[in-house]
Amino acid sequence: MYPTAPDNATGDDVSSFFSIGSSDGLESKESDRGEGVGPKATRPCFFGFPRPGGRGVGTRNFVLVVPVSSTCGAIARTIARRTRAEARRIGGRTLDGVIALEHTENGAGGPAGGGTGDTVEVGKGGARAPHNIEFVRRALAGFIVHPNAGAVLVLGADDESESLTSEGLKAWMVDKGYPLGHCTV
């Protein structure tokens, strides 16, 4: 049975009623308790992968193969598939996998070049950009600098028929302030 305070107890009565008792059943006074032990002073921590360039700490360690347009999706998938076994052998338990981040946004414009066909003229070389080009750039940039990405390979055709190129994506990321100081092109 648990001790209960009397029904007519006030706040002060309750705290004195629930004082620490000794083994013989006699209650001890506040001055007899001694000094309390505070919480253990520790730094919060977890097992992670510190990333350079202000990207934080990742809890996973993936290698990403990122095509900047749909025209590079198949080669990204092939590279990821062919390198998985070797990457796991080299990376051991610290590598979580190799992933191709294929997407369907168009490269050469219109449905014939892949993507949705929802495009707008951008000029140079007849390239057409998807209406959601800013969303595509932000999504790809987010994957590239994500702390769980240990390494990233960006693929692009980089010709005038592409609406989004790897160089163009890099320039956009630099302009928007994404942390790229640790990257090589």
Secondary structure by P-SEA (a helix, b strand, c coil): ccccccccccaaaaaaaacccccccccccccccccccccccccccccccccccccccccbbbbbbccccccaaaaaaaaaaaaaaaaaaaaccccccccccccccccccccccccccccccccccccccccaaaaaaaaaaaaaacccccbbbbbccccccccccaaaaaaaaaaaccccccccc
